[in-house]
Amino acid sequence: MKTPLFLVLSAAALLALGSTLHAQAPAAAKSPQQILQAMKLKNQELLEKQAVTLQKLEELEKDAEQLKIFGKRS
Protein backbone atom coordinates (compact mmCIF):
# COMPACT_ATOMS: atom_id res chain seq x y z
CA MET A 1 0.00 0.00 0.00
CA LYS A 2 2.81 2.44 0.85
CA THR A 3 4.94 1.54 -2.18
CA PRO A 4 2.55 2.87 -4.90
CA LEU A 5 2.05 6.11 -2.98
CA PHE A 6 5.81 6.48 -2.58
CA LEU A 7 6.34 5.86 -6.30
CA VAL A 8 3.70 8.42 -7.27
CA LEU A 9 5.16 11.05 -4.92
CA SER A 10 8.68 10.34 -6.16
CA ALA A 11 7.59 10.65 -9.78
CA ALA A 12 5.80 13.92 -9.04
CA ALA A 13 8.87 15.31 -7.28
CA LEU A 14 11.12 14.36 -10.19
CA LEU A 15 8.80 15.99 -12.69
CA ALA A 16 8.62 19.16 -10.60
CA LEU A 17 12.38 19.36 -10.22
CA GLY A 18 12.93 18.59 -13.89
CA SER A 19 10.64 21.37 -15.05
CA THR A 20 12.26 23.84 -12.66
CA LEU A 21 15.74 23.03 -13.88
CA HIS A 22 14.62 23.21 -17.48
CA ALA A 23 13.04 26.63 -16.91
CA GLN A 24 16.27 27.98 -15.44
CA ALA A 25 18.52 26.80 -18.28
CA PRO A 26 17.68 29.58 -20.80
CA ALA A 27 18.58 32.27 -18.27
CA ALA A 28 22.09 30.83 -17.95
CA ALA A 29 22.51 30.87 -21.74
CA LYS A 30 22.55 34.68 -21.91
CA SER A 31 25.69 36.33 -23.15
CA PRO A 32 27.53 38.85 -20.95
CA GLN A 33 26.37 41.64 -23.26
CA GLN A 34 22.72 40.63 -22.81
CA ILE A 35 23.20 40.50 -19.04
CA LEU A 36 24.77 43.96 -19.10
CA GLN A 37 21.92 45.37 -21.18
CA ALA A 38 19.37 43.87 -18.78
CA MET A 39 21.24 45.39 -15.84
CA LYS A 40 21.32 48.79 -17.54
CA LEU A 41 17.57 48.61 -18.16
CA LYS A 42 16.88 47.69 -14.53
CA ASN A 43 19.14 50.51 -13.34
CA GLN A 44 17.37 53.01 -15.60
CA GLU A 45 13.99 51.91 -14.26
CA LEU A 46 15.29 52.25 -10.71
CA LEU A 47 16.62 55.75 -11.41
CA GLU A 48 13.25 56.79 -12.82
CA LYS A 49 11.46 55.48 -9.73
CA GLN A 50 13.93 57.31 -7.51
CA ALA A 51 13.39 60.56 -9.42
CA VAL A 52 9.62 60.27 -8.94
CA THR A 53 10.11 59.52 -5.25
CA LEU A 54 12.47 62.46 -4.84
CA GLN A 55 9.94 64.77 -6.47
CA LYS A 56 7.21 63.55 -4.09
CA LEU A 57 9.51 64.05 -1.12
CA GLU A 58 10.32 67.60 -2.22
CA GLU A 59 6.60 68.35 -2.54
CA LEU A 60 6.00 66.94 0.94
CA GLU A 61 8.83 69.08 2.30
CA LYS A 62 7.26 72.21 0.76
CA ASP A 63 3.88 71.28 2.23
CA ALA A 64 5.45 70.73 5.64
CA GLU A 65 7.12 74.16 5.50
CA GLN A 66 3.79 75.78 4.62
CA LEU A 67 2.12 74.02 7.53
CA LYS A 68 4.82 75.33 9.87
CA ILE A 69 4.29 78.86 8.58
CA PHE A 70 0.49 78.65 8.92
CA GLY A 71 0.85 77.10 12.36
CA LYS A 72 2.94 80.03 13.57
CA ARG A 73 0.42 82.57 12.26
CA SER A 74 -2.56 81.19 14.12
mmCIF file of the N, C-alpha and C atoms, coordinates in Angstrom:
data_MODEL
# 
_entry.id   MODEL 
# 
loop_
_atom_site.group_PDB 
_atom_site.id 
_atom_site.type_symbol 
_atom_site.label_atom_id 
_atom_site.label_alt_id 
_atom_site.label_comp_id 
_atom_site.label_asym_id 
_atom_site.label_entity_id 
_atom_site.label_seq_id 
_atom_site.pdbx_PDB_ins_code 
_atom_site.Cartn_x 
_atom_site.Cartn_y 
_atom_site.Cartn_z 
_atom_site.occupancy 
_atom_site.B_iso_or_equiv 
_atom_site.pdbx_formal_charge 
_atom_site.auth_seq_id 
_atom_site.auth_comp_id 
_atom_site.auth_asym_id 
_atom_site.auth_atom_id 
_atom_site.pdbx_PDB_model_num 
ATOM 1   N N  . MET A 1 1  ? 0.813  -1.189 0.000   1.00 0.00 ? 1  MET A N  1 
ATOM 2   C CA . MET A 1 1  ? 0.000  0.000  0.000   1.00 0.00 ? 1  MET A CA 1 
ATOM 3   C C  . MET A 1 1  ? 0.860  1.258  0.000   1.00 0.00 ? 1  MET A C  1 
ATOM 4   N N  . LYS A 1 2  ? 1.947  1.262  0.766   1.00 0.00 ? 2  LYS A N  1 
ATOM 5   C CA . LYS A 1 2  ? 2.807  2.438  0.845   1.00 0.00 ? 2  LYS A CA 1 
ATOM 6   C C  . LYS A 1 2  ? 3.681  2.574  -0.383  1.00 0.00 ? 2  LYS A C  1 
ATOM 7   N N  . THR A 1 3  ? 4.039  1.491  -1.032  1.00 0.00 ? 3  THR A N  1 
ATOM 8   C CA . THR A 1 3  ? 4.937  1.537  -2.180  1.00 0.00 ? 3  THR A CA 1 
ATOM 9   C C  . THR A 1 3  ? 4.347  2.302  -3.353  1.00 0.00 ? 3  THR A C  1 
ATOM 10  N N  . PRO A 1 4  ? 3.089  2.081  -3.771  1.00 0.00 ? 4  PRO A N  1 
ATOM 11  C CA . PRO A 1 4  ? 2.551  2.872  -4.897  1.00 0.00 ? 4  PRO A CA 1 
ATOM 12  C C  . PRO A 1 4  ? 2.478  4.369  -4.579  1.00 0.00 ? 4  PRO A C  1 
ATOM 13  N N  . LEU A 1 5  ? 2.120  4.704  -3.358  1.00 0.00 ? 5  LEU A N  1 
ATOM 14  C CA . LEU A 1 5  ? 2.053  6.111  -2.977  1.00 0.00 ? 5  LEU A CA 1 
ATOM 15  C C  . LEU A 1 5  ? 3.448  6.730  -3.035  1.00 0.00 ? 5  LEU A C  1 
ATOM 16  N N  . PHE A 1 6  ? 4.437  6.001  -2.545  1.00 0.00 ? 6  PHE A N  1 
ATOM 17  C CA . PHE A 1 6  ? 5.814  6.484  -2.580  1.00 0.00 ? 6  PHE A CA 1 
ATOM 18  C C  . PHE A 1 6  ? 6.284  6.683  -4.017  1.00 0.00 ? 6  PHE A C  1 
ATOM 19  N N  . LEU A 1 7  ? 5.940  5.749  -4.893  1.00 0.00 ? 7  LEU A N  1 
ATOM 20  C CA . LEU A 1 7  ? 6.339  5.862  -6.297  1.00 0.00 ? 7  LEU A CA 1 
ATOM 21  C C  . LEU A 1 7  ? 5.677  7.061  -6.974  1.00 0.00 ? 7  LEU A C  1 
ATOM 22  N N  . VAL A 1 8  ? 4.421  7.282  -6.673  1.00 0.00 ? 8  VAL A N  1 
ATOM 23  C CA . VAL A 1 8  ? 3.705  8.415  -7.267  1.00 0.00 ? 8  VAL A CA 1 
ATOM 24  C C  . VAL A 1 8  ? 4.296  9.737  -6.773  1.00 0.00 ? 8  VAL A C  1 
ATOM 25  N N  . LEU A 1 9  ? 4.571  9.820  -5.467  1.00 0.00 ? 9  LEU A N  1 
ATOM 26  C CA . LEU A 1 9  ? 5.156  11.046 -4.923  1.00 0.00 ? 9  LEU A CA 1 
ATOM 27  C C  . LEU A 1 9  ? 6.564  11.274 -5.464  1.00 0.00 ? 9  LEU A C  1 
ATOM 28  N N  . SER A 1 10 ? 7.330  10.212 -5.613  1.00 0.00 ? 10 SER A N  1 
ATOM 29  C CA . SER A 1 10 ? 8.679  10.340 -6.163  1.00 0.00 ? 10 SER A CA 1 
ATOM 30  C C  . SER A 1 10 ? 8.632  10.815 -7.611  1.00 0.00 ? 10 SER A C  1 
ATOM 31  N N  . ALA A 1 11 ? 7.727  10.252 -8.383  1.00 0.00 ? 11 ALA A N  1 
ATOM 32  C CA . ALA A 1 11 ? 7.594  10.650 -9.783  1.00 0.00 ? 11 ALA A CA 1 
ATOM 33  C C  . ALA A 1 11 ? 7.163  12.118 -9.885  1.00 0.00 ? 11 ALA A C  1 
ATOM 34  N N  . ALA A 1 12 ? 6.253  12.531 -9.031  1.00 0.00 ? 12 ALA A N  1 
ATOM 35  C CA . ALA A 1 12 ? 5.802  13.924 -9.041  1.00 0.00 ? 12 ALA A CA 1 
ATOM 36  C C  . ALA A 1 12 ? 6.948  14.867 -8.667  1.00 0.00 ? 12 ALA A C  1 
ATOM 37  N N  . ALA A 1 13 ? 7.744  14.478 -7.690  1.00 0.00 ? 13 ALA A N  1 
ATOM 38  C CA . ALA A 1 13 ? 8.872  15.311 -7.285  1.00 0.00 ? 13 ALA A CA 1 
ATOM 39  C C  . ALA A 1 13 ? 9.893  15.426 -8.412  1.00 0.00 ? 13 ALA A C  1 
ATOM 40  N N  . LEU A 1 14 ? 10.168 14.325 -9.082  1.00 0.00 ? 14 LEU A N  1 
ATOM 41  C CA . LEU A 1 14 ? 11.122 14.358 -10.194 1.00 0.00 ? 14 LEU A CA 1 
ATOM 42  C C  . LEU A 1 14 ? 10.623 15.241 -11.337 1.00 0.00 ? 14 LEU A C  1 
ATOM 43  N N  . LEU A 1 15 ? 9.354  15.151 -11.631 1.00 0.00 ? 15 LEU A N  1 
ATOM 44  C CA . LEU A 1 15 ? 8.797  15.991 -12.686 1.00 0.00 ? 15 LEU A CA 1 
ATOM 45  C C  . LEU A 1 15 ? 8.873  17.469 -12.306 1.00 0.00 ? 15 LEU A C  1 
ATOM 46  N N  . ALA A 1 16 ? 8.572  17.774 -11.048 1.00 0.00 ? 16 ALA A N  1 
ATOM 47  C CA . ALA A 1 16 ? 8.615  19.162 -10.599 1.00 0.00 ? 16 ALA A CA 1 
ATOM 48  C C  . ALA A 1 16 ? 10.038 19.701 -10.652 1.00 0.00 ? 16 ALA A C  1 
ATOM 49  N N  . LEU A 1 17 ? 10.987 18.924 -10.188 1.00 0.00 ? 17 LEU A N  1 
ATOM 50  C CA . LEU A 1 17 ? 12.385 19.363 -10.224 1.00 0.00 ? 17 LEU A CA 1 
ATOM 51  C C  . LEU A 1 17 ? 12.890 19.474 -11.660 1.00 0.00 ? 17 LEU A C  1 
ATOM 52  N N  . GLY A 1 18 ? 12.489 18.566 -12.495 1.00 0.00 ? 18 GLY A N  1 
ATOM 53  C CA . GLY A 1 18 ? 12.927 18.592 -13.886 1.00 0.00 ? 18 GLY A CA 1 
ATOM 54  C C  . GLY A 1 18 ? 12.414 19.813 -14.619 1.00 0.00 ? 18 GLY A C  1 
ATOM 55  N N  . SER A 1 19 ? 11.194 20.194 -14.376 1.00 0.00 ? 19 SER A N  1 
ATOM 56  C CA . SER A 1 19 ? 10.644 21.371 -15.051 1.00 0.00 ? 19 SER A CA 1 
ATOM 57  C C  . SER A 1 19 ? 11.277 22.649 -14.514 1.00 0.00 ? 19 SER A C  1 
ATOM 58  N N  . THR A 1 20 ? 11.611 22.667 -13.229 1.00 0.00 ? 20 THR A N  1 
ATOM 59  C CA . THR A 1 20 ? 12.261 23.841 -12.655 1.00 0.00 ? 20 THR A CA 1 
ATOM 60  C C  . THR A 1 20 ? 13.653 24.017 -13.238 1.00 0.00 ? 20 THR A C  1 
ATOM 61  N N  . LEU A 1 21 ? 14.397 22.943 -13.324 1.00 0.00 ? 21 LEU A N  1 
ATOM 62  C CA . LEU A 1 21 ? 15.739 23.026 -13.877 1.00 0.00 ? 21 LEU A CA 1 
ATOM 63  C C  . LEU A 1 21 ? 15.702 23.406 -15.349 1.00 0.00 ? 21 LEU A C  1 
ATOM 64  N N  . HIS A 1 22 ? 14.741 22.893 -16.068 1.00 0.00 ? 22 HIS A N  1 
ATOM 65  C CA . HIS A 1 22 ? 14.616 23.214 -17.482 1.00 0.00 ? 22 HIS A CA 1 
ATOM 66  C C  . HIS A 1 22 ? 14.267 24.692 -17.668 1.00 0.00 ? 22 HIS A C  1 
ATOM 67  N N  . ALA A 1 23 ? 13.442 25.227 -16.790 1.00 0.00 ? 23 ALA A N  1 
ATOM 68  C CA . ALA A 1 23 ? 13.037 26.629 -16.909 1.00 0.00 ? 23 ALA A CA 1 
ATOM 69  C C  . ALA A 1 23 ? 14.204 27.568 -16.608 1.00 0.00 ? 23 ALA A C  1 
ATOM 70  N N  . GLN A 1 24 ? 15.153 27.123 -15.798 1.00 0.00 ? 24 GLN A N  1 
ATOM 71  C CA . GLN A 1 24 ? 16.268 27.983 -15.445 1.00 0.00 ? 24 GLN A CA 1 
ATOM 72  C C  . GLN A 1 24 ? 17.383 27.944 -16.478 1.00 0.00 ? 24 GLN A C  1 
ATOM 73  N N  . ALA A 1 25 ? 17.426 26.953 -17.327 1.00 0.00 ? 25 ALA A N  1 
ATOM 74  C CA . ALA A 1 25 ? 18.517 26.796 -18.280 1.00 0.00 ? 25 ALA A CA 1 
ATOM 75  C C  . ALA A 1 25 ? 18.617 27.969 -19.272 1.00 0.00 ? 25 ALA A C  1 
ATOM 76  N N  . PRO A 1 26 ? 17.527 28.478 -19.852 1.00 0.00 ? 26 PRO A N  1 
ATOM 77  C CA . PRO A 1 26 ? 17.676 29.579 -20.805 1.00 0.00 ? 26 PRO A CA 1 
ATOM 78  C C  . PRO A 1 26 ? 18.274 30.844 -20.189 1.00 0.00 ? 26 PRO A C  1 
ATOM 79  N N  . ALA A 1 27 ? 18.029 31.082 -18.904 1.00 0.00 ? 27 ALA A N  1 
ATOM 80  C CA . ALA A 1 27 ? 18.579 32.268 -18.265 1.00 0.00 ? 27 ALA A CA 1 
ATOM 81  C C  . ALA A 1 27 ? 20.103 32.191 -18.206 1.00 0.00 ? 27 ALA A C  1 
ATOM 82  N N  . ALA A 1 28 ? 20.650 30.997 -18.037 1.00 0.00 ? 28 ALA A N  1 
ATOM 83  C CA . ALA A 1 28 ? 22.092 30.833 -17.953 1.00 0.00 ? 28 ALA A CA 1 
ATOM 84  C C  . ALA A 1 28 ? 22.741 30.956 -19.334 1.00 0.00 ? 28 ALA A C  1 
ATOM 85  N N  . ALA A 1 29 ? 21.970 30.843 -20.390 1.00 0.00 ? 29 ALA A N  1 
ATOM 86  C CA . ALA A 1 29 ? 22.513 30.870 -21.744 1.00 0.00 ? 29 ALA A CA 1 
ATOM 87  C C  . ALA A 1 29 ? 22.717 32.297 -22.266 1.00 0.00 ? 29 ALA A C  1 
ATOM 88  N N  . LYS A 1 30 ? 22.395 33.304 -21.463 1.00 0.00 ? 30 LYS A N  1 
ATOM 89  C CA . LYS A 1 30 ? 22.546 34.685 -21.914 1.00 0.00 ? 30 LYS A CA 1 
ATOM 90  C C  . LYS A 1 30 ? 24.020 35.042 -22.019 1.00 0.00 ? 30 LYS A C  1 
ATOM 91  N N  . SER A 1 31 ? 24.315 35.870 -22.981 1.00 0.00 ? 31 SER A N  1 
ATOM 92  C CA . SER A 1 31 ? 25.692 36.335 -23.149 1.00 0.00 ? 31 SER A CA 1 
ATOM 93  C C  . SER A 1 31 ? 25.955 37.462 -22.150 1.00 0.00 ? 31 SER A C  1 
ATOM 94  N N  . PRO A 1 32 ? 27.220 37.745 -21.870 1.00 0.00 ? 32 PRO A N  1 
ATOM 95  C CA . PRO A 1 32 ? 27.527 38.847 -20.948 1.00 0.00 ? 32 PRO A CA 1 
ATOM 96  C C  . PRO A 1 32 ? 26.961 40.189 -21.426 1.00 0.00 ? 32 PRO A C  1 
ATOM 97  N N  . GLN A 1 33 ? 26.920 40.387 -22.725 1.00 0.00 ? 33 GLN A N  1 
ATOM 98  C CA . GLN A 1 33 ? 26.366 41.639 -23.257 1.00 0.00 ? 33 GLN A CA 1 
ATOM 99  C C  . GLN A 1 33 ? 24.870 41.731 -22.967 1.00 0.00 ? 33 GLN A C  1 
ATOM 100 N N  . GLN A 1 34 ? 24.151 40.627 -23.103 1.00 0.00 ? 34 GLN A N  1 
ATOM 101 C CA . GLN A 1 34 ? 22.719 40.632 -22.808 1.00 0.00 ? 34 GLN A CA 1 
ATOM 102 C C  . GLN A 1 34 ? 22.484 40.875 -21.325 1.00 0.00 ? 34 GLN A C  1 
ATOM 103 N N  . ILE A 1 35 ? 23.321 40.291 -20.485 1.00 0.00 ? 35 ILE A N  1 
ATOM 104 C CA . ILE A 1 35 ? 23.196 40.497 -19.044 1.00 0.00 ? 35 ILE A CA 1 
ATOM 105 C C  . ILE A 1 35 ? 23.434 41.960 -18.713 1.00 0.00 ? 35 ILE A C  1 
ATOM 106 N N  . LEU A 1 36 ? 24.459 42.554 -19.329 1.00 0.00 ? 36 LEU A N  1 
ATOM 107 C CA . LEU A 1 36 ? 24.769 43.960 -19.099 1.00 0.00 ? 36 LEU A CA 1 
ATOM 108 C C  . LEU A 1 36 ? 23.622 44.864 -19.543 1.00 0.00 ? 36 LEU A C  1 
ATOM 109 N N  . GLN A 1 37 ? 23.037 44.573 -20.690 1.00 0.00 ? 37 GLN A N  1 
ATOM 110 C CA . GLN A 1 37 ? 21.918 45.375 -21.182 1.00 0.00 ? 37 GLN A CA 1 
ATOM 111 C C  . GLN A 1 37 ? 20.719 45.264 -20.242 1.00 0.00 ? 37 GLN A C  1 
ATOM 112 N N  . ALA A 1 38 ? 20.474 44.057 -19.717 1.00 0.00 ? 38 ALA A N  1 
ATOM 113 C CA . ALA A 1 38 ? 19.367 43.873 -18.777 1.00 0.00 ? 38 ALA A CA 1 
ATOM 114 C C  . ALA A 1 38 ? 19.631 44.650 -17.491 1.00 0.00 ? 38 ALA A C  1 
ATOM 115 N N  . MET A 1 39 ? 20.886 44.643 -17.042 1.00 0.00 ? 39 MET A N  1 
ATOM 116 C CA . MET A 1 39 ? 21.235 45.392 -15.836 1.00 0.00 ? 39 MET A CA 1 
ATOM 117 C C  . MET A 1 39 ? 21.077 46.894 -16.054 1.00 0.00 ? 39 MET A C  1 
ATOM 118 N N  . LYS A 1 40 ? 21.470 47.376 -17.224 1.00 0.00 ? 40 LYS A N  1 
ATOM 119 C CA . LYS A 1 40 ? 21.316 48.794 -17.540 1.00 0.00 ? 40 LYS A CA 1 
ATOM 120 C C  . LYS A 1 40 ? 19.842 49.187 -17.548 1.00 0.00 ? 40 LYS A C  1 
ATOM 121 N N  . LEU A 1 41 ? 19.003 48.330 -18.117 1.00 0.00 ? 41 LEU A N  1 
ATOM 122 C CA . LEU A 1 41 ? 17.572 48.612 -18.162 1.00 0.00 ? 41 LEU A CA 1 
ATOM 123 C C  . LEU A 1 41 ? 16.997 48.661 -16.749 1.00 0.00 ? 41 LEU A C  1 
ATOM 124 N N  . LYS A 1 42 ? 17.369 47.704 -15.918 1.00 0.00 ? 42 LYS A N  1 
ATOM 125 C CA . LYS A 1 42 ? 16.878 47.691 -14.532 1.00 0.00 ? 42 LYS A CA 1 
ATOM 126 C C  . LYS A 1 42 ? 17.358 48.933 -13.786 1.00 0.00 ? 42 LYS A C  1 
ATOM 127 N N  . ASN A 1 43 ? 18.612 49.313 -14.002 1.00 0.00 ? 43 ASN A N  1 
ATOM 128 C CA . ASN A 1 43 ? 19.142 50.511 -13.340 1.00 0.00 ? 43 ASN A CA 1 
ATOM 129 C C  . ASN A 1 43 ? 18.405 51.761 -13.797 1.00 0.00 ? 43 ASN A C  1 
ATOM 130 N N  . GLN A 1 44 ? 18.100 51.855 -15.085 1.00 0.00 ? 44 GLN A N  1 
ATOM 131 C CA . GLN A 1 44 ? 17.371 53.007 -15.605 1.00 0.00 ? 44 GLN A CA 1 
ATOM 132 C C  . GLN A 1 44 ? 15.978 53.086 -14.992 1.00 0.00 ? 44 GLN A C  1 
ATOM 133 N N  . GLU A 1 45 ? 15.310 51.938 -14.877 1.00 0.00 ? 45 GLU A N  1 
ATOM 134 C CA . GLU A 1 45 ? 13.987 51.907 -14.256 1.00 0.00 ? 45 GLU A CA 1 
ATOM 135 C C  . GLU A 1 45 ? 14.074 52.343 -12.793 1.00 0.00 ? 45 GLU A C  1 
ATOM 136 N N  . LEU A 1 46 ? 15.109 51.882 -12.108 1.00 0.00 ? 46 LEU A N  1 
ATOM 137 C CA . LEU A 1 46 ? 15.293 52.253 -10.707 1.00 0.00 ? 46 LEU A CA 1 
ATOM 138 C C  . LEU A 1 46 ? 15.547 53.754 -10.565 1.00 0.00 ? 46 LEU A C  1 
ATOM 139 N N  . LEU A 1 47 ? 16.358 54.310 -11.450 1.00 0.00 ? 47 LEU A N  1 
ATOM 140 C CA . LEU A 1 47 ? 16.624 55.746 -11.409 1.00 0.00 ? 47 LEU A CA 1 
ATOM 141 C C  . LEU A 1 47 ? 15.357 56.559 -11.655 1.00 0.00 ? 47 LEU A C  1 
ATOM 142 N N  . GLU A 1 48 ? 14.513 56.095 -12.563 1.00 0.00 ? 48 GLU A N  1 
ATOM 143 C CA . GLU A 1 48 ? 13.254 56.794 -12.825 1.00 0.00 ? 48 GLU A CA 1 
ATOM 144 C C  . GLU A 1 48 ? 12.346 56.749 -11.600 1.00 0.00 ? 48 GLU A C  1 
ATOM 145 N N  . LYS A 1 49 ? 12.278 55.593 -10.945 1.00 0.00 ? 49 LYS A N  1 
ATOM 146 C CA . LYS A 1 49 ? 11.464 55.482 -9.732  1.00 0.00 ? 49 LYS A CA 1 
ATOM 147 C C  . LYS A 1 49 ? 12.009 56.391 -8.638  1.00 0.00 ? 49 LYS A C  1 
ATOM 148 N N  . GLN A 1 50 ? 13.330 56.455 -8.521  1.00 0.00 ? 50 GLN A N  1 
ATOM 149 C CA . GLN A 1 50 ? 13.931 57.310 -7.509  1.00 0.00 ? 50 GLN A CA 1 
ATOM 150 C C  . GLN A 1 50 ? 13.662 58.780 -7.802  1.00 0.00 ? 50 GLN A C  1 
ATOM 151 N N  . ALA A 1 51 ? 13.668 59.166 -9.060  1.00 0.00 ? 51 ALA A N  1 
ATOM 152 C CA . ALA A 1 51 ? 13.386 60.561 -9.420  1.00 0.00 ? 51 ALA A CA 1 
ATOM 153 C C  . ALA A 1 51 ? 11.955 60.925 -9.046  1.00 0.00 ? 51 ALA A C  1 
ATOM 154 N N  . VAL A 1 52 ? 11.025 60.017 -9.300  1.00 0.00 ? 52 VAL A N  1 
ATOM 155 C CA . VAL A 1 52 ? 9.621  60.269 -8.940  1.00 0.00 ? 52 VAL A CA 1 
ATOM 156 C C  . VAL A 1 52 ? 9.490  60.373 -7.423  1.00 0.00 ? 52 VAL A C  1 
ATOM 157 N N  . THR A 1 53 ? 10.163 59.486 -6.707  1.00 0.00 ? 53 THR A N  1 
ATOM 158 C CA . THR A 1 53 ? 10.106 59.516 -5.247  1.00 0.00 ? 53 THR A CA 1 
ATOM 159 C C  . THR A 1 53 ? 10.718 60.798 -4.703  1.00 0.00 ? 53 THR A C  1 
ATOM 160 N N  . LEU A 1 54 ? 11.827 61.219 -5.272  1.00 0.00 ? 54 LEU A N  1 
ATOM 161 C CA . LEU A 1 54 ? 12.467 62.460 -4.845  1.00 0.00 ? 54 LEU A CA 1 
ATOM 162 C C  . LEU A 1 54 ? 11.548 63.652 -5.066  1.00 0.00 ? 54 LEU A C  1 
ATOM 163 N N  . GLN A 1 55 ? 10.865 63.680 -6.193  1.00 0.00 ? 55 GLN A N  1 
ATOM 164 C CA . GLN A 1 55 ? 9.938  64.771 -6.469  1.00 0.00 ? 55 GLN A CA 1 
ATOM 165 C C  . GLN A 1 55 ? 8.811  64.798 -5.438  1.00 0.00 ? 55 GLN A C  1 
ATOM 166 N N  . LYS A 1 56 ? 8.282  63.619 -5.103  1.00 0.00 ? 56 LYS A N  1 
ATOM 167 C CA . LYS A 1 56 ? 7.214  63.553 -4.093  1.00 0.00 ? 56 LYS A CA 1 
ATOM 168 C C  . LYS A 1 56 ? 7.720  64.023 -2.736  1.00 0.00 ? 56 LYS A C  1 
ATOM 169 N N  . LEU A 1 57 ? 8.944  63.630 -2.396  1.00 0.00 ? 57 LEU A N  1 
ATOM 170 C CA . LEU A 1 57 ? 9.506  64.054 -1.117  1.00 0.00 ? 57 LEU A CA 1 
ATOM 171 C C  . LEU A 1 57 ? 9.712  65.565 -1.069  1.00 0.00 ? 57 LEU A C  1 
ATOM 172 N N  . GLU A 1 58 ? 10.151 66.145 -2.172  1.00 0.00 ? 58 GLU A N  1 
ATOM 173 C CA . GLU A 1 58 ? 10.320 67.600 -2.219  1.00 0.00 ? 58 GLU A CA 1 
ATOM 174 C C  . GLU A 1 58 ? 8.980  68.311 -2.064  1.00 0.00 ? 58 GLU A C  1 
ATOM 175 N N  . GLU A 1 59 ? 7.936  67.759 -2.685  1.00 0.00 ? 59 GLU A N  1 
ATOM 176 C CA . GLU A 1 59 ? 6.605  68.349 -2.541  1.00 0.00 ? 59 GLU A CA 1 
ATOM 177 C C  . GLU A 1 59 ? 6.125  68.246 -1.095  1.00 0.00 ? 59 GLU A C  1 
ATOM 178 N N  . LEU A 1 60 ? 6.388  67.098 -0.460  1.00 0.00 ? 60 LEU A N  1 
ATOM 179 C CA . LEU A 1 60 ? 6.002  66.936 0.940   1.00 0.00 ? 60 LEU A CA 1 
ATOM 180 C C  . LEU A 1 60 ? 6.767  67.910 1.838   1.00 0.00 ? 60 LEU A C  1 
ATOM 181 N N  . GLU A 1 61 ? 8.030  68.139 1.523   1.00 0.00 ? 61 GLU A N  1 
ATOM 182 C CA . GLU A 1 61 ? 8.825  69.079 2.300   1.00 0.00 ? 61 GLU A CA 1 
ATOM 183 C C  . GLU A 1 61 ? 8.271  70.499 2.178   1.00 0.00 ? 61 GLU A C  1 
ATOM 184 N N  . LYS A 1 62 ? 7.869  70.889 0.965   1.00 0.00 ? 62 LYS A N  1 
ATOM 185 C CA . LYS A 1 62 ? 7.263  72.214 0.763   1.00 0.00 ? 62 LYS A CA 1 
ATOM 186 C C  . LYS A 1 62 ? 5.963  72.330 1.540   1.00 0.00 ? 62 LYS A C  1 
ATOM 187 N N  . ASP A 1 63 ? 5.149  71.272 1.494   1.00 0.00 ? 63 ASP A N  1 
ATOM 188 C CA . ASP A 1 63 ? 3.881  71.284 2.226   1.00 0.00 ? 63 ASP A CA 1 
ATOM 189 C C  . ASP A 1 63 ? 4.126  71.378 3.731   1.00 0.00 ? 63 ASP A C  1 
ATOM 190 N N  . ALA A 1 64 ? 5.140  70.686 4.214   1.00 0.00 ? 64 ALA A N  1 
ATOM 191 C CA . ALA A 1 64 ? 5.451  70.732 5.642   1.00 0.00 ? 64 ALA A CA 1 
ATOM 192 C C  . ALA A 1 64 ? 5.899  72.133 6.045   1.00 0.00 ? 64 ALA A C  1 
ATOM 193 N N  . GLU A 1 65 ? 6.683  72.790 5.214   1.00 0.00 ? 65 GLU A N  1 
ATOM 194 C CA . GLU A 1 65 ? 7.120  74.162 5.502   1.00 0.00 ? 65 GLU A CA 1 
ATOM 195 C C  . GLU A 1 65 ? 5.929  75.108 5.545   1.00 0.00 ? 65 GLU A C  1 
ATOM 196 N N  . GLN A 1 66 ? 4.985  74.920 4.620   1.00 0.00 ? 66 GLN A N  1 
ATOM 197 C CA . GLN A 1 66 ? 3.786  75.778 4.616   1.00 0.00 ? 66 GLN A CA 1 
ATOM 198 C C  . GLN A 1 66 ? 2.967  75.559 5.879   1.00 0.00 ? 66 GLN A C  1 
ATOM 199 N N  . LEU A 1 67 ? 2.867  74.301 6.314   1.00 0.00 ? 67 LEU A N  1 
ATOM 200 C CA . LEU A 1 67 ? 2.119  74.020 7.534   1.00 0.00 ? 67 LEU A CA 1 
ATOM 201 C C  . LEU A 1 67 ? 2.792  74.671 8.742   1.00 0.00 ? 67 LEU A C  1 
ATOM 202 N N  . LYS A 1 68 ? 4.108  74.673 8.765   1.00 0.00 ? 68 LYS A N  1 
ATOM 203 C CA . LYS A 1 68 ? 4.819  75.330 9.871   1.00 0.00 ? 68 LYS A CA 1 
ATOM 204 C C  . LYS A 1 68 ? 4.536  76.830 9.877   1.00 0.00 ? 68 LYS A C  1 
ATOM 205 N N  . ILE A 1 69 ? 4.541  77.432 8.694   1.00 0.00 ? 69 ILE A N  1 
ATOM 206 C CA . ILE A 1 69 ? 4.294  78.864 8.577   1.00 0.00 ? 69 ILE A CA 1 
ATOM 207 C C  . ILE A 1 69 ? 2.859  79.189 9.023   1.00 0.00 ? 69 ILE A C  1 
ATOM 208 N N  . PHE A 1 70 ? 1.889  78.403 8.546   1.00 0.00 ? 70 PHE A N  1 
ATOM 209 C CA . PHE A 1 70 ? 0.494  78.654 8.916   1.00 0.00 ? 70 PHE A CA 1 
ATOM 210 C C  . PHE A 1 70 ? 0.253  78.369 10.390  1.00 0.00 ? 70 PHE A C  1 
ATOM 211 N N  . GLY A 1 71 ? 0.987  77.416 10.940  1.00 0.00 ? 71 GLY A N  1 
ATOM 212 C CA . GLY A 1 71 ? 0.855  77.098 12.362  1.00 0.00 ? 71 GLY A CA 1 
ATOM 213 C C  . GLY A 1 71 ? 1.349  78.230 13.245  1.00 0.00 ? 71 GLY A C  1 
ATOM 214 N N  . LYS A 1 72 ? 2.390  78.908 12.808  1.00 0.00 ? 72 LYS A N  1 
ATOM 215 C CA . LYS A 1 72 ? 2.943  80.035 13.568  1.00 0.00 ? 72 LYS A CA 1 
ATOM 216 C C  . LYS A 1 72 ? 2.030  81.246 13.508  1.00 0.00 ? 72 LYS A C  1 
ATOM 217 N N  . ARG A 1 73 ? 1.312  81.414 12.417  1.00 0.00 ? 73 ARG A N  1 
ATOM 218 C CA . ARG A 1 73 ? 0.418  82.573 12.257  1.00 0.00 ? 73 ARG A CA 1 
ATOM 219 C C  . ARG A 1 73 ? -0.814 82.495 13.131  1.00 0.00 ? 73 ARG A C  1 
ATOM 220 N N  . SER A 1 74 ? -1.298 81.286 13.374  1.00 0.00 ? 74 SER A N  1 
ATOM 221 C CA . SER A 1 74 ? -2.559 81.186 14.121  1.00 0.00 ? 74 SER A CA 1 
ATOM 222 C C  . SER A 1 74 ? -2.365 81.038 15.600  1.00 0.00 ? 74 SER A C  1 
# 
